Structures are given as C-alpha cells and as structure tokens.
Amino acid sequence: MAKGDVETYYEDGQWKNKIQGNQRASNTANTKAEAQAEGRRMAVERAVEHVVKRQDGTIGEKNTYPRSRDQHPPKG
C-alpha cells in the first residue's frame, strides 16, 4: 500500500479506517459496512486506493479511485 491510501480493518472489537502513514485510526464504526462506506468516501475524496481487510487481517478487496487510475482494471 502506498502512503496516503485508506485502509479499512478490524481491531479491538471495532472496524476502523486509517490513512497509511498515520499512526492512529481516522475513525471507527460498529459494523464493517459503516466503516467501508466511510473508507470509500475518504478514498474518493483523496483520489487514492481503498484497501478493505477481513476480520482476520487478510485483504478482502482493493478499489482505486478514480477508476481511471487503476493499473489493473477488471475485465468484462
């Protein structure tokens, strides 16, 4: 992940969003859906990648904003 990308992850019983390079989470949420929506908004606003991790810490999905910046766009 590049510095400035947004990461949505689970830690200490809460879903959190953090901008890479920062020490602390930018915000927290009770559900993954809430955190993911806020993380997406942050990534779109900053025009960076949004990395969503599963509860076990593995990467679930990556989305690049704006889509035209994506080096490996989905086929189809």
VMD Tcl script that builds the backbone (N, CA, C; Angstrom):
set m [mol new atoms 228]
animate dup $m
set s [atomselect $m all]
$s set {name element resname resid chain x y z} {
  {N N MET 1 A 0.834 -1.177 0.000}
  {CA C MET 1 A 0.000 0.000 0.000}
  {C C MET 1 A 0.882 1.245 0.000}
  {N N ALA 2 A 0.474 2.199 -0.780}
  {CA C ALA 2 A 1.217 3.453 -0.849}
  {C C ALA 2 A 0.807 4.391 0.276}
  {N N LYS 3 A 1.696 5.256 0.637}
  {CA C LYS 3 A 1.401 6.240 1.675}
  {C C LYS 3 A 0.237 7.105 1.206}
  {N N GLY 4 A -0.751 7.274 2.069}
  {CA C GLY 4 A -1.927 8.069 1.724}
  {C C GLY 4 A -3.140 7.239 1.367}
  {N N ASP 5 A -2.954 5.938 1.065}
  {CA C ASP 5 A -4.085 5.066 0.786}
  {C C ASP 5 A -4.916 4.870 2.048}
  {N N VAL 6 A -6.182 4.528 1.879}
  {CA C VAL 6 A -7.092 4.326 3.005}
  {C C VAL 6 A -7.253 2.828 3.249}
  {N N GLU 7 A -7.135 2.427 4.502}
  {CA C GLU 7 A -7.259 1.024 4.891}
  {C C GLU 7 A -8.423 0.874 5.871}
  {N N THR 8 A -9.341 -0.059 5.581}
  {CA C THR 8 A -10.423 -0.406 6.495}
  {C C THR 8 A -10.057 -1.741 7.118}
  {N N TYR 9 A -10.046 -1.803 8.460}
  {CA C TYR 9 A -9.584 -3.008 9.148}
  {C C TYR 9 A -10.294 -3.173 10.487}
  {N N TYR 10 A -10.177 -4.371 11.070}
  {CA C TYR 10 A -10.806 -4.707 12.349}
  {C C TYR 10 A -9.745 -4.790 13.427}
  {N N GLU 11 A -9.995 -4.101 14.554}
  {CA C GLU 11 A -9.038 -4.122 15.650}
  {C C GLU 11 A -9.756 -3.790 16.953}
  {N N ASP 12 A -9.460 -4.525 17.986}
  {CA C ASP 12 A -10.004 -4.268 19.324}
  {C C ASP 12 A -11.536 -4.182 19.350}
  {N N GLY 13 A -12.197 -5.052 18.581}
  {CA C GLY 13 A -13.659 -5.107 18.593}
  {C C GLY 13 A -14.352 -4.027 17.797}
  {N N GLN 14 A -13.598 -3.265 16.997}
  {CA C GLN 14 A -14.192 -2.207 16.184}
  {C C GLN 14 A -13.606 -2.220 14.783}
  {N N TRP 15 A -14.412 -1.746 13.833}
  {CA C TRP 15 A -13.930 -1.531 12.470}
  {C C TRP 15 A -13.386 -0.120 12.403}
  {N N LYS 16 A -12.231 0.030 11.754}
  {CA C LYS 16 A -11.547 1.317 11.716}
  {C C LYS 16 A -11.075 1.657 10.311}
  {N N ASN 17 A -10.880 2.947 10.079}
  {CA C ASN 17 A -10.262 3.439 8.848}
  {C C ASN 17 A -9.011 4.199 9.230}
  {N N LYS 18 A -7.952 3.957 8.467}
  {CA C LYS 18 A -6.701 4.643 8.723}
  {C C LYS 18 A -6.077 5.026 7.397}
  {N N ILE 19 A -5.516 6.205 7.350}
  {CA C ILE 19 A -4.763 6.641 6.179}
  {C C ILE 19 A -3.329 6.161 6.379}
  {N N GLN 20 A -2.814 5.435 5.393}
  {CA C GLN 20 A -1.468 4.879 5.504}
  {C C GLN 20 A -0.457 5.979 5.763}
  {N N GLY 21 A 0.411 5.748 6.702}
  {CA C GLY 21 A 1.402 6.728 7.106}
  {C C GLY 21 A 1.032 7.391 8.426}
  {N N ASN 22 A -0.241 7.328 8.790}
  {CA C ASN 22 A -0.689 7.868 10.073}
  {C C ASN 22 A -0.556 6.802 11.150}
  {N N GLN 23 A -0.373 7.218 12.383}
  {CA C GLN 23 A -0.234 6.295 13.499}
  {C C GLN 23 A -1.578 5.790 14.009}
  {N N ARG 24 A -2.588 6.663 13.994}
  {CA C ARG 24 A -3.886 6.321 14.579}
  {C C ARG 24 A -4.978 6.259 13.521}
  {N N ALA 25 A -6.048 5.569 13.889}
  {CA C ALA 25 A -7.211 5.469 13.006}
  {C C ALA 25 A -7.873 6.835 12.856}
  {N N SER 26 A -8.415 7.094 11.676}
  {CA C SER 26 A -9.122 8.349 11.409}
  {C C SER 26 A -10.516 8.326 12.005}
  {N N ASN 27 A -11.158 7.138 11.985}
  {CA C ASN 27 A -12.497 6.993 12.543}
  {C C ASN 27 A -12.775 5.530 12.844}
  {N N THR 28 A -13.854 5.282 13.592}
  {CA C THR 28 A -14.256 3.920 13.941}
  {C C THR 28 A -15.733 3.743 13.625}
  {N N ALA 29 A -16.163 2.479 13.548}
  {CA C ALA 29 A -17.562 2.158 13.275}
  {C C ALA 29 A -17.912 0.846 13.961}
  {N N ASN 30 A -19.193 0.641 14.195}
  {CA C ASN 30 A -19.656 -0.593 14.828}
  {C C ASN 30 A -19.733 -1.753 13.851}
  {N N THR 31 A -19.964 -1.451 12.557}
  {CA C THR 31 A -20.085 -2.521 11.566}
  {C C THR 31 A -19.083 -2.313 10.438}
  {N N LYS 32 A -18.783 -3.397 9.753}
  {CA C LYS 32 A -17.872 -3.329 8.612}
  {C C LYS 32 A -18.470 -2.468 7.513}
  {N N ALA 33 A -19.770 -2.592 7.278}
  {CA C ALA 33 A -20.427 -1.828 6.218}
  {C C ALA 33 A -20.294 -0.322 6.451}
  {N N GLU 34 A -20.484 0.106 7.689}
  {CA C GLU 34 A -20.355 1.532 8.009}
  {C C GLU 34 A -18.926 2.013 7.784}
  {N N ALA 35 A -17.961 1.246 8.265}
  {CA C ALA 35 A -16.553 1.616 8.106}
  {C C ALA 35 A -16.149 1.613 6.638}
  {N N GLN 36 A -16.635 0.624 5.895}
  {CA C GLN 36 A -16.290 0.516 4.483}
  {C C GLN 36 A -16.848 1.695 3.696}
  {N N ALA 37 A -18.069 2.113 4.004}
  {CA C ALA 37 A -18.681 3.258 3.317}
  {C C ALA 37 A -17.885 4.532 3.596}
  {N N GLU 38 A -17.489 4.731 4.839}
  {CA C GLU 38 A -16.711 5.924 5.190}
  {C C GLU 38 A -15.311 5.852 4.575}
  {N N GLY 39 A -14.710 4.673 4.571}
  {CA C GLY 39 A -13.402 4.499 3.945}
  {C C GLY 39 A -13.452 4.779 2.451}
  {N N ARG 40 A -14.512 4.333 1.789}
  {CA C ARG 40 A -14.697 4.589 0.359}
  {C C ARG 40 A -14.791 6.098 0.114}
  {N N ARG 41 A -15.583 6.788 0.960}
  {CA C ARG 41 A -15.754 8.238 0.815}
  {C C ARG 41 A -14.391 8.941 0.966}
  {N N MET 42 A -13.616 8.504 1.950}
  {CA C MET 42 A -12.297 9.101 2.178}
  {C C MET 42 A -11.373 8.863 0.974}
  {N N ALA 43 A -11.394 7.650 0.422}
  {CA C ALA 43 A -10.531 7.316 -0.716}
  {C C ALA 43 A -10.926 8.105 -1.961}
  {N N VAL 44 A -12.219 8.245 -2.199}
  {CA C VAL 44 A -12.695 9.021 -3.354}
  {C C VAL 44 A -12.261 10.469 -3.202}
  {N N GLU 45 A -12.436 11.014 -2.018}
  {CA C GLU 45 A -12.069 12.405 -1.737}
  {C C GLU 45 A -10.576 12.648 -1.949}
  {N N ARG 46 A -9.753 11.681 -1.574}
  {CA C ARG 46 A -8.306 11.810 -1.675}
  {C C ARG 46 A -7.751 11.292 -3.006}
  {N N ALA 47 A -8.591 10.612 -3.814}
  {CA C ALA 47 A -8.179 10.011 -5.089}
  {C C ALA 47 A -7.033 9.020 -4.875}
  {N N VAL 48 A -7.281 8.041 -3.972}
  {CA C VAL 48 A -6.284 7.016 -3.639}
  {C C VAL 48 A -6.934 5.633 -3.659}
  {N N GLU 49 A -6.171 4.616 -3.286}
  {CA C GLU 49 A -6.676 3.252 -3.213}
  {C C GLU 49 A -7.334 3.000 -1.854}
  {N N HIS 50 A -8.408 2.211 -1.863}
  {CA C HIS 50 A -9.105 1.812 -0.637}
  {C C HIS 50 A -8.904 0.312 -0.476}
  {N N VAL 51 A -8.234 -0.085 0.598}
  {CA C VAL 51 A -7.969 -1.496 0.880}
  {C C VAL 51 A -8.870 -1.920 2.033}
  {N N VAL 52 A -9.711 -2.928 1.772}
  {CA C VAL 52 A -10.638 -3.428 2.783}
  {C C VAL 52 A -10.141 -4.789 3.242}
  {N N LYS 53 A -9.861 -4.895 4.539}
  {CA C LYS 53 A -9.365 -6.155 5.090}
  {C C LYS 53 A -10.497 -6.924 5.762}
  {N N ARG 54 A -10.333 -8.241 5.803}
  {CA C ARG 54 A -11.277 -9.098 6.522}
  {C C ARG 54 A -10.971 -9.013 8.014}
  {N N GLN 55 A -11.831 -9.594 8.804}
  {CA C GLN 55 A -11.644 -9.556 10.250}
  {C C GLN 55 A -10.334 -10.233 10.663}
  {N N ASP 56 A -9.885 -11.224 9.887}
  {CA C ASP 56 A -8.636 -11.918 10.214}
  {C C ASP 56 A -7.388 -11.170 9.737}
  {N N GLY 57 A -7.569 -10.024 9.090}
  {CA C GLY 57 A -6.451 -9.201 8.657}
  {C C GLY 57 A -6.005 -9.408 7.229}
  {N N THR 58 A -6.551 -10.398 6.530}
  {CA C THR 58 A -6.189 -10.598 5.133}
  {C C THR 58 A -6.956 -9.606 4.258}
  {N N ILE 59 A -6.393 -9.297 3.104}
  {CA C ILE 59 A -7.024 -8.328 2.199}
  {C C ILE 59 A -8.235 -8.962 1.534}
  {N N GLY 60 A -9.374 -8.300 1.657}
  {CA C GLY 60 A -10.616 -8.770 1.048}
  {C C GLY 60 A -10.843 -8.170 -0.321}
  {N N GLU 61 A -10.559 -6.876 -0.454}
  {CA C GLU 61 A -10.705 -6.208 -1.739}
  {C C GLU 61 A -9.901 -4.927 -1.764}
  {N N LYS 62 A -9.612 -4.482 -2.999}
  {CA C LYS 62 A -8.921 -3.220 -3.227}
  {C C LYS 62 A -9.672 -2.465 -4.309}
  {N N ASN 63 A -9.857 -1.184 -4.100}
  {CA C ASN 63 A -10.515 -0.338 -5.085}
  {C C ASN 63 A -9.700 0.930 -5.258}
  {N N THR 64 A -9.495 1.333 -6.507}
  {CA C THR 64 A -8.727 2.529 -6.811}
  {C C THR 64 A -9.678 3.629 -7.261}
  {N N TYR 65 A -9.488 4.823 -6.730}
  {CA C TYR 65 A -10.304 5.978 -7.102}
  {C C TYR 65 A -9.392 7.097 -7.577}
  {N N PRO 66 A -9.722 7.785 -8.675}
  {CA C PRO 66 A -10.791 7.418 -9.598}
  {C C PRO 66 A -10.422 6.157 -10.375}
  {N N ARG 67 A -11.419 5.506 -10.888}
  {CA C ARG 67 A -11.226 4.218 -11.581}
  {C C ARG 67 A -10.227 4.320 -12.725}
  {N N SER 68 A -10.124 5.474 -13.350}
  {CA C SER 68 A -9.218 5.639 -14.491}
  {C C SER 68 A -7.752 5.476 -14.088}
  {N N ARG 69 A -7.437 5.571 -12.799}
  {CA C ARG 69 A -6.066 5.384 -12.303}
  {C C ARG 69 A -5.692 3.925 -12.121}
  {N N ASP 70 A -6.659 3.018 -12.148}
  {CA C ASP 70 A -6.421 1.598 -11.868}
  {C C ASP 70 A -5.476 0.993 -12.912}
  {N N GLN 71 A -4.340 0.473 -12.450}
  {CA C GLN 71 A -3.354 -0.143 -13.345}
  {C C GLN 71 A -3.832 -1.505 -13.860}
  {N N HIS 72 A -4.730 -2.166 -13.131}
  {CA C HIS 72 A -5.219 -3.495 -13.499}
  {C C HIS 72 A -6.744 -3.521 -13.398}
  {N N PRO 73 A -7.427 -2.843 -14.318}
  {CA C PRO 73 A -8.886 -2.798 -14.240}
  {C C PRO 73 A -9.495 -4.183 -14.484}
  {N N PRO 74 A -10.669 -4.458 -13.883}
  {CA C PRO 74 A -11.316 -5.754 -14.087}
  {C C PRO 74 A -11.720 -5.929 -15.553}
  {N N LYS 75 A -11.672 -7.167 -15.998}
  {CA C LYS 75 A -12.066 -7.472 -17.381}
  {C C LYS 75 A -13.577 -7.682 -17.438}
  {N N GLY 76 A -14.147 -7.270 -18.551}
  {CA C GLY 76 A -15.561 -7.566 -18.754}
  {C C GLY 76 A -16.478 -6.461 -18.675}
}
mol reanalyze $m
mol bondsrecalc $m
mol representation Tube
mol addrep $m
